[in-house]
Amino acid sequence: MAELVRTDIAHDIATITLDSQPNRNALSKQLVSELHAGLDAAEAADVRAIVLRHEGPAFCAGADLKERSDGPPDSEPFASAMERLMDTPRPTIAAVDGAVRAGGIGLMAACDLVVVNSSTTFALTEVRIGVAAAMISVPILRRVPAARISTAFLTGEAFDAQEARSMGLITHVSDDVAATVDGLIEGIRAGAKRAVAETKALLARVPTLDRDAALAEMTTLSNELFASDDAREGMTAFREKRLPAWNPKS
């Protein structure tokens, strides 16, 4: 059986590539299983960041409808993959150079940073086949106010990269996705590993807390981080006008 997902680890970065082009990288059981294996490899290697990219003209077409029509549904593995992308302490970057449909939008939205080609189009087509964009609403609605994306959910109409950016679904629009991703990776690697991980965590957590609880929890975290070895190195490097030891350019 041909491999549908490739994982390459180099320079502390894991690159996971979807390559099931005949079905537009649809979320088949095999593809999702191999995606989990790629995430396992990234976690085991303790990489600094994970890049999720694709081969072919589509990032991901969503569910494999042939598989779904041939047997009982089992959505848990895909739900778990989205959860892992959201919860891993390392930043995740979706590199999108082609169309994204249905469940593919959820996979993309589960990543912290989403870089798309300016020609990319999106559509939440679930209602047009008699279902709802149920699971993928979780990562999508963490990024986008419901009112901003309700038309796309309710009608299945396509929208473009500029609209996706304006609503907050994606973070970057680029005519050179690979170069933009490389720049983001360089920025992530310039930060201390724990500082980046704590920042990812607080971006998800602080909005769920009331103001006083958030200030109390973040004050404790701030004090802990300022007392850390990383902070001592970072502040010393600043005073000495040099790069900190964790920066690969140092």
Protein Blocks (a to p, Z undefined) as FASTA:
>chain_A
ZZfbdcddeehiacdddddfknoopacfklmmmmmmmmmmmmmnopabdcdddedjbfbg
bjafklmmmpccdfklmmmmmmmmmmpmbdcddddfbdcehjlmmmmmmpmbdcddfkbc
cddfklmnopacfklmmmmmmmpcfklmmmmmmnopacdfklmmmnopambdcfblklmm
mmmmmmmmmpcfklmmmmmmmmmmmmmpcfklmmmmmmmmmmmmmmpmklmmmmmmmmno
pacfklmkZZ
